[in-house]
Amino acid sequence: MKNSEPAQANRITDMAQDARPREKALKTGIKSLSDIELMAILFSTGIKGKNVLQLCEEILRDNGFHLSKVARFSATEFKTKYSGIGIAKALTLLAALELGARAAADAIRVDDPQMSSSELVYNYTRDIFSNLVHEEFWILLLRQDNRVIKPVKIGQGGLASTAVDIRVIMREALAANASAIILLHNHPSGNLKPSQQDINLTKKISDGAKLLDLRVLDHVVVSPKGFYSFNDHGMMP
């Protein structure tokens, strides 16, 4: 006996016209769409037992409706966690999230702001550290007016530390004719408190910079939970 219940609309094109995310975006603009609807446009189809909107809502709910948590998956992890989603769908979503993060960071850089606060520094650089599971140490090289010349990666380490060669920092600053430096590194653990090693390193770099008439304005520690500024907390030597 045939099931008399209507089949679920797994494809966007099978959905009612006014419920389709693409049509809504065309009518009211892409910014009017919810996160679920934006993901649905990327996926186009659902999986067995779930239409595309139900699938996207489930993924977001699993991650507390935080897109940043979804962005931390690798394509393989995503495929494993959500049965029925293939590598192509996973990569499409992760690529879109990465493009969004890069676009947000680039919008700040296009404006070429002065690095006048730790929050500006954090917003300018946070895409560098997003989703990293290891530590990295970077510097921002600044002009006399505290606008950015360029960010430079100095070192990469493991889960809890990274080696930093102070000579490399000074060489990069001199080569770029920088007037000031901002130090940055991440704590993948989420702990924002600087370690004694962080404090000692900041002093060594600051002392070395003074000999070259370079200003070290701040050391910003970045984590998935936010940031810690040495300058804001009166920790700069």
Disulfide bonds with the S-S distance in Angstrom:
none
